[in-house]
Amino acid sequence: EGNGPMVIILHGLEGDETSNNVKAMFSMIRKEGWNGVMLLNRNCGGVCNRLQRTYHAGETTDLNRLVELVKKRFPGKPIMLFGYSLGGNTLLKWLGEKGEAAGIDAAAAVSIPFDLSSSTDRMNRGFSKVYQKHFIDLLKASAKRKFLELPPPFDPGKIERIRTLREFDDRITAPLHGFKDAEDYYSKSSCKGFLKHIKVPTLIMNSFDDPFLETSTFAKTEEVSELVELEYHQKGGHAAFI
């Protein structure tokens, strides 16, 4: 345990502690003498969640529990949040929901899909389809593994027929978590509408050459709180910035 702050890391879609960006962040945290913990999303890391529900971009309940747990176990320590991609969306939405009650000291989010609907559609265009297939294969394998023992509230045959991220969210994510459809899920879970309510110093860093994101939906200064700093780069890819 270092003497520095506690950093809570939120990984991206289907990520876990073995994700390269997460490992790099933990390495930096150790070098600084800080403390780090990662929120492992339900059904990620090869561990099947015991409940029917899994995780999604707007699910902030588990993050809230972890923050409160860290406060209890490490009283007086400064707390910082750091999120990649989908995890960054979750982080920013939580900050907006909590407002003054967040009770942390700083936050940063990298490669953020401010608008989930347009970002999902972006993944279904051009070379981004290659990345989409990779994620779909991971998501389908995870869903099939989960529902071997826990019958889903939908026809399990739907899983195999899914070809796009929007189809996955429409047929799996939405019914599992009480949304009407994918668009209802996206509109209620996108972080963009929560950015004005953030009351914690927060850095958001995105790149205009990110193949996962629709750059026309990047947040503008007038759409965020005065405590949010927007840093956009011409180059950086998705959670890379090498």
C-alpha positions, 0 to 999 in steps of 0.5 A: 500500500503506497502513501499516495491516492487510491486510483479506481480503474474502469476497463473497456468493453469486454476488458479485464485486468489483463487488458494492455491499457489497464496493465500500463495504468497499474504499472504507472500507479506502482511507480508513483507509489500510489494505490490501484484497484479495478472494477471488473464488470459483471461477466468479464474476465471469464467469471460468470455473473450469478445474476441474469443481468451483466453490465452495460455502459450506463450501469453505475450501481457497481461503481457506486458500491466500489467507491463507497467501499474504498472510502470505508477501507481507506479513510482520508485517502484521496480517490481518483477515477480513471476510465477507458472507453465504455468504462469512461462513459460509465465513470462520467455518467456516475459523476454527473448523477452524483454531482456534489455527492461524488466525494472523490478528488479527481477523474480522467476518461480516455476515448469516450463514446459521448453518444452511444448510438452514433458510436455503435453505428460508426463501428458498422462502417468501413474498416471499423467492422473488423473491430466490431466483429472482434467485439461481437465474437467476445460478447457472444462467447461470454453470453453463451457461457453465461446462459448455459446454466442461467436461462435468459429472458429471451430465445437463446438462439438469438445470440448466434444470429447476431452480427452487429453491436446494435443487434447485440444491444437490441436483443441482449443488453436491452431486455436483460436490463429493462430497456425497451430496445437498443435506442432506449438503452443508448439514450438513457446510458450515454454520458453526454447528457450528464457532463454539465452536472459534474462537480469534480475536476475531470479530464476527458481525452479523445482523438479525432482518428479514433475508429470507434467513435463518431467525432461529430458528437464529441462534447463541446465546451458549452456542453460540460461543467466548468470543472471538465477539461476537454482535450482532443488530439488529431492522432491517438487512435482508441485508448492509444495516444502513443 
